[in-house]
């Protein structure tokens, strides 16, 4: 016969078990996380952070470097699972057909809310009078008739091509130079060293805002989006990824940054440090981010995520 005390004790135990967090292992098909990465330093930085966290949680993270269209097609075709670098509105034209067909999913909340992407010039060029999009044509000779973009196929370049083709801002006859982020920045640095005129795609977060004396052009008439190129960055997954792999999806929802944080992460990467080691160093110095990013996230086999990452000594906190 159970005494009132025993009944109370058993009831309390049952209540505690019901209220305790329940950990469930992720499905086996989720163990390998295939990540698309464009060759932009901010995306490399955030993808490296995801890679380090996923590895610490017992997942196998594999990165594929490709241009935007190939990444979106890879997610559509189930050859890739996630992409941490959808810049809106710069990539809108490239992702639009995949969204319209329901072949990819953009997470509801952006991972970066305070980004910007538009055309920029060195400070001395702005001081000489090239301050707006409408001013570019007046300085065509000094600019050599060139506008420097990033890699072929990017949304930023597509916007420049459209402006040239439609003679928007009087840009007909200009030539778009497509060379990738590193090539563009090298050309800009050479121009600055020689005090030459140059106009190029600029964005934040990026160390260029720290290392180069640049001014963003105004009067864009929303060609790069409202508020002179104000932008967000979001994560893209397969449409049913949240249902198939809810634990990884929870990590992706948690993984958010500010422009200031990403700029700090990018500086050592541009100095040729390993992106993964930069991510580990960040976690050593910012344990509060580890807690925030892994809130409610488990290991692949269902154990507590934060405890497991710490126990593995991956970041030595």
DOVEX-908955 format. One line per field, with one value per residue (C-alpha): residue number from 1; residue in one letter; x, y, z. Coordinates in pm, whole numbers, always signed. Example, Ala and Ser with C-alpha at 12.3 -4.5 7.8 and 13.67 -1.06 7.14 Angstrom:
BEGIN
n (1, 2)
res (A, S)
px (+1230, +1367)
py (-450, -106)
pz (+780, +714)
END
This chain:
BEGIN
n (1, 2, 3, 4, 5, 6, 7, 8, 9, 10, 11, 12, 13, 14, 15, 16, 17, 18, 19, 20, 21, 22, 23, 24, 25, 26, 27, 28, 29, 30, 31, 32, 33, 34, 35, 36, 37, 38, 39, 40, 41, 42, 43, 44, 45, 46, 47, 48, 49, 50, 51, 52, 53, 54, 55, 56, 57, 58, 59, 60, 61, 62, 63, 64, 65, 66, 67, 68, 69, 70, 71, 72, 73, 74, 75, 76, 77, 78, 79, 80, 81, 82, 83, 84, 85, 86, 87, 88, 89, 90, 91, 92, 93, 94, 95, 96, 97, 98, 99, 100, 101, 102, 103, 104, 105, 106, 107, 108, 109, 110, 111, 112, 113, 114, 115, 116, 117, 118, 119, 120, 121, 122, 123, 124, 125, 126, 127, 128, 129, 130, 131, 132, 133, 134, 135, 136, 137, 138, 139, 140, 141, 142, 143, 144, 145, 146, 147, 148, 149, 150, 151, 152, 153, 154, 155, 156, 157, 158, 159, 160, 161, 162, 163, 164, 165, 166, 167, 168, 169, 170, 171, 172, 173, 174, 175, 176, 177, 178, 179, 180, 181, 182, 183, 184, 185, 186, 187, 188, 189, 190, 191, 192, 193, 194, 195, 196, 197, 198, 199, 200, 201, 202, 203, 204, 205, 206, 207, 208, 209, 210, 211, 212, 213, 214, 215, 216, 217, 218, 219, 220, 221, 222, 223, 224, 225, 226, 227, 228, 229, 230, 231, 232, 233, 234, 235, 236, 237, 238, 239, 240, 241, 242, 243, 244, 245, 246, 247, 248, 249, 250, 251, 252, 253, 254, 255, 256, 257, 258, 259, 260, 261, 262, 263, 264, 265, 266, 267, 268, 269, 270, 271, 272, 273, 274, 275, 276, 277, 278, 279, 280, 281, 282, 283, 284, 285, 286, 287, 288, 289, 290, 291, 292, 293, 294, 295, 296, 297, 298, 299, 300, 301, 302, 303, 304, 305, 306, 307, 308, 309, 310, 311, 312, 313, 314, 315, 316, 317)
res (X, X, X, X, X, X, X, X, X, X, X, X, X, X, X, X, X, X, X, X, X, X, X, X, X, X, X, X, X, X, X, X, X, X, X, X, X, X, X, X, X, X, X, X, X, X, X, X, X, X, X, X, X, X, X, X, X, X, X, X, X, X, X, X, X, X, X, X, X, X, X, X, X, X, X, X, X, X, X, X, X, X, X, X, X, X, X, X, X, X, X, X, X, X, X, X, X, X, X, X, X, X, X, X, X, X, X, X, X, X, X, X, X, X, X, X, X, X, X, X, X, X, X, X, X, X, X, X, X, X, X, X, X, X, X, X, X, X, X, X, X, X, X, X, X, X, X, X, X, X, X, X, X, X, X, X, X, X, X, X, X, X, X, X, X, X, X, X, X, X, X, X, X, X, X, X, X, X, X, X, X, X, X, X, X, X, X, X, X, X, X, X, X, X, X, X, X, X, X, X, X, X, X, X, X, X, X, X, X, X, X, X, X, X, X, X, X, X, X, X, X, X, X, X, X, X, X, X, X, X, X, X, X, X, X, X, X, X, X, X, X, X, X, X, X, X, X, X, X, X, X, X, X, X, X, X, X, X, X, X, X, X, X, X, X, X, X, X, X, X, X, X, X, X, X, X, X, X, X, X, X, X, X, X, X, X, X, X, X, X, X, X, X, X, X, X, X, X, X, X, X, X, X, X, X, X, X, X, X, X, X, X, X, X, X, X, X)
px (+0, +136, +158, +60, +430, +518, +231, +346, +708, +614, +392, +674, +915, +669, +615, +990, +1037, +757, +890, +1257, +1391, +1369, +1652, +1596, +1858, +1844, +1752, +2053, +2003, +2075, +2423, +2593, +2514, +2599, +2661, +2690, +2935, +2992, +3340, +3241, +3435, +3128, +2965, +3293, +3306, +2950, +2973, +3292, +3111, +2831, +3090, +3269, +2944, +2808, +3134, +3124, +2770, +2871, +2759, +2968, +2971, +3077, +3124, +3092, +3216, +3008, +2823, +2473, +2276, +2459, +2399, +2027, +2006, +2199, +1944, +1663, +1822, +1898, +2273, +2306, +2114, +2185, +2325, +2405, +2454, +2133, +2183, +1850, +1792, +2126, +2047, +1672, +1682, +1889, +1676, +1337, +1267, +1359, +1129, +845, +870, +880, +1220, +1403, +1303, +1426, +1425, +1177, +1429, +1749, +2082, +2205, +1965, +2192, +2378, +2423, +2532, +2561, +2821, +3110, +3410, +3726, +3679, +3892, +3666, +3358, +3532, +3593, +3217, +3124, +2875, +2561, +2469, +2377, +2734, +2900, +2843, +3002, +3326, +3330, +3670, +3839, +3684, +3806, +3445, +3461, +3252, +3408, +3182, +3239, +3213, +3019, +2657, +2622, +2311, +2522, +2670, +2330, +2208, +2504, +2446, +2080, +2174, +2420, +2181, +1892, +2111, +1996, +2185, +2340, +2561, +2529, +2877, +3030, +3200, +3139, +3459, +3378, +3661, +3540, +3573, +3951, +4021, +3791, +3944, +4295, +4197, +4043, +4352, +4576, +4357, +4369, +4747, +4770, +4489, +4299, +3922, +3733, +3372, +3293, +3050, +3087, +2911, +2897, +2983, +3331, +3680, +3695, +3498, +3784, +4083, +3987, +3880, +3552, +3220, +2893, +2707, +2355, +2066, +2045, +1671, +1642, +1832, +2011, +1704, +1539, +1738, +2045, +2115, +1999, +2012, +1958, +2130, +1930, +1980, +1831, +1743, +1545, +1170, +1123, +1456, +1299, +1077, +1353, +1632, +1474, +1784, +2011, +1727, +1708, +2081, +2038, +1753, +1972, +2279, +2249, +2512, +2549, +2746, +3004, +3053, +3092, +3340, +3553, +3537, +3642, +3956, +4176, +4027, +4139, +4482, +4481, +4397, +4189, +3816, +3750, +4024, +3890, +3547, +3695, +3882, +3560, +3382, +3668, +3637, +3255, +3107, +2777, +2741, +2796, +2511, +2285, +2352, +2311, +2000, +1771, +2016, +2138, +2418, +2338, +2276, +2051, +2285, +2307, +2476, +2664, +2799, +2913, +3098, +3274, +3358, +3518, +3756, +3698, +3695, +3855, +3615)
py (+0, +337, +601, +963, +1052, +783, +887, +1249, +1151, +941, +1217, +1469, +1238, +1188, +1562, +1625, +1367, +1517, +1871, +1785, +1852, +1551, +1490, +1289, +1179, +1338, +1103, +926, +1105, +1435, +1344, +1487, +1857, +1976, +2348, +2573, +2863, +3158, +3307, +3614, +3663, +3724, +3401, +3214, +3345, +3252, +2917, +2838, +2915, +2677, +2417, +2432, +2410, +2124, +1933, +1980, +1844, +1527, +1612, +1577, +1917, +1935, +2265, +2318, +2647, +2764, +3062, +3149, +2986, +2654, +2657, +2723, +2450, +2217, +2270, +2214, +1888, +1766, +1781, +2057, +2120, +2476, +2812, +3083, +3370, +3486, +3862, +4035, +4220, +4165, +3798, +3838, +3787, +3471, +3307, +3420, +3121, +2872, +3044, +3069, +2693, +2614, +2449, +2635, +2789, +3115, +3115, +3362, +3566, +3693, +3592, +3948, +4243, +4547, +4487, +4725, +4676, +4948, +5131, +5305, +5525, +5628, +5933, +6156, +6070, +6171, +6493, +6563, +6554, +6191, +6146, +6004, +5748, +6035, +6171, +5856, +5941, +6288, +6122, +5852, +5957, +5964, +5624, +5477, +5390, +5102, +4989, +4712, +4428, +4094, +3739, +3670, +3577, +3769, +3976, +4287, +4249, +4179, +4512, +4696, +4524, +4627, +4990, +4989, +4815, +5050, +5361, +5421, +5720, +5765, +5458, +5325, +5260, +5174, +4837, +4604, +4444, +4105, +3961, +3830, +3992, +3955, +4076, +4374, +4478, +4445, +4676, +4926, +4920, +4986, +5278, +5425, +5388, +5585, +5829, +5717, +5730, +5403, +5304, +4958, +4739, +4803, +4640, +4601, +4390, +4380, +4489, +4724, +4965, +4958, +4929, +5155, +5523, +5480, +5661, +5496, +5667, +5801, +5864, +5500, +5516, +5182, +4986, +4809, +4812, +5071, +5304, +5319, +4950, +4843, +4465, +4151, +3814, +3495, +3120, +2909, +2539, +2273, +2334, +2040, +2061, +2182, +1874, +1631, +1771, +1985, +2000, +2146, +2377, +2503, +2580, +2772, +2976, +3065, +3153, +3531, +3806, +4183, +4364, +4464, +4102, +3974, +4248, +4141, +3777, +3868, +4066, +3765, +3556, +3821, +3798, +3432, +3273, +2955, +3046, +2750, +2857, +3213, +3070, +2867, +3172, +3373, +3109, +3106, +3482, +3500, +3208, +3396, +3341, +2967, +2961, +3168, +2973, +2631, +2714, +2412, +2240, +1886, +1675, +1450, +1161, +1365, +1483, +1838, +2049, +2305, +2043, +1821, +2097, +2201, +1841, +1783, +2072, +2203, +2557, +2516, +2738)
pz (+0, -101, +167, +87, +96, -161, -385, -368, -435, -739, -873, -839, -1019, -1302, -1329, -1341, -1614, -1820, -1784, -1850, -2199, -2425, -2668, -2983, -3231, -3577, -3866, -4019, -4352, -4176, -4057, -4365, -4415, -4765, -4773, -5078, -5043, -5277, -5278, -5075, -4754, -4539, -4660, -4612, -4253, -4156, -4336, -4143, -3817, -3915, -4018, -3679, -3483, -3693, -3655, -3279, -3275, -3454, -3806, -4122, -4288, -4652, -4838, -5214, -5360, -5655, -5803, -5684, -5964, -5926, -5550, -5589, -5854, -5622, -5345, -5594, -5710, -5354, -5416, -5155, -4833, -4719, -4827, -4571, -4816, -4986, -5015, -5067, -5297, -5477, -5549, -5604, -5980, -5948, -5679, -5815, -6048, -5775, -5525, -5777, -5841, -5468, -5508, -5230, -4897, -4746, -4366, -4217, -4019, -4185, -4035, -4096, -4090, -4124, -4450, -4745, -5106, -5370, -5579, -5410, -5491, -5305, -5082, -5308, -5603, -5405, -5303, -5673, -5732, -5806, -5524, -5688, -5954, -6186, -6155, -6293, -6660, -6616, -6509, -6781, -6916, -6573, -6495, -6822, -6900, -6649, -6354, -6144, -6032, -5866, -6005, -6327, -6264, -5940, -5874, -5823, -6170, -6324, -6186, -6341, -6677, -6669, -6598, -6890, -7131, -7050, -7036, -6680, -6538, -6883, -6843, -7198, -7334, -6996, -6957, -6662, -6532, -6378, -6171, -5835, -5495, -5463, -5816, -5778, -5446, -5590, -5878, -5635, -5416, -5718, -5822, -5471, -5456, -5783, -5693, -6001, -6043, -5994, -5922, -5791, -5597, -5225, -4934, -4561, -4369, -4517, -4406, -4707, -4490, -4239, -4470, -4762, -4764, -4953, -4997, -5098, -5380, -5322, -5560, -5664, -5732, -5555, -5824, -5538, -5316, -5089, -4864, -5089, -5100, -4755, -4756, -4555, -4569, -4518, -4513, -4791, -4755, -4936, -4893, -4655, -4472, -4145, -4136, -4238, -4019, -3744, -3525, -3794, -3895, -3535, -3541, -3868, -3718, -3419, -3626, -3664, -3677, -3693, -3963, -3702, -3592, -3946, -4034, -3737, -3847, -4201, -4115, -4022, -4305, -4555, -4391, -4504, -4170, -4176, -4164, -3932, -3693, -3699, -3605, -3318, -3190, -3199, -2992, -2741, -2700, -2719, -2521, -2506, -2881, -2837, -2584, -2809, -3127, -2962, -2757, -2792, -3028, -2963, -3099, -3393, -3152, -2921, -2643, -2509, -2778, -2568, -2329, -2615, -2799, -2479, -2388, -2726, -2650, -2999, -2869, -2523, -2331)
END
